[in-house]
Amino acid sequence: VIVVDDQREVREMITMSLERCGMTVLECADGNEALATFAIDPSSWDAVVTDHGMPGMRGLDLIRRIKALRSDVPSILCSGYSEATTAESALAAGVDAVLQKPMRPEVIQQTVSRLIAAQRHGRLRSAR
């Protein structure tokens, strides 16, 4: 799983939560780093968890670019405050789940696990 957030503490919390479930996680501090990493081998990633409000490439733009490389990768957009992008518009743009910060570790774990399972069973779109 690629975890993208410009705040180190948030990245580390998400990473620790997912690692407790046995997932392997790569942390990226920005969208450009995450996109470059993903593009090397798109098939090697099970999911992407990204903050929305980051400098440079915003989370929704990152997910759009990742989905252009591999449309079936589960994507979770995290938002810390009310932004112009609503959950409905993010889902319409191809995001698979939207989580509002602050997030409880078990919510992150359950959401990522559910989306990965849905993708593996060919039911990602219906998992929303």
Beta strands, then each sheet from edge to edge (+ up, - down):
strand 1: 2-4
strand 2: 26-28
strand 3: 48-51
strand 4: 75-79
strand 5: 97-100
sheet 1: 2+ 1+ 3+ 4+ 5+
end
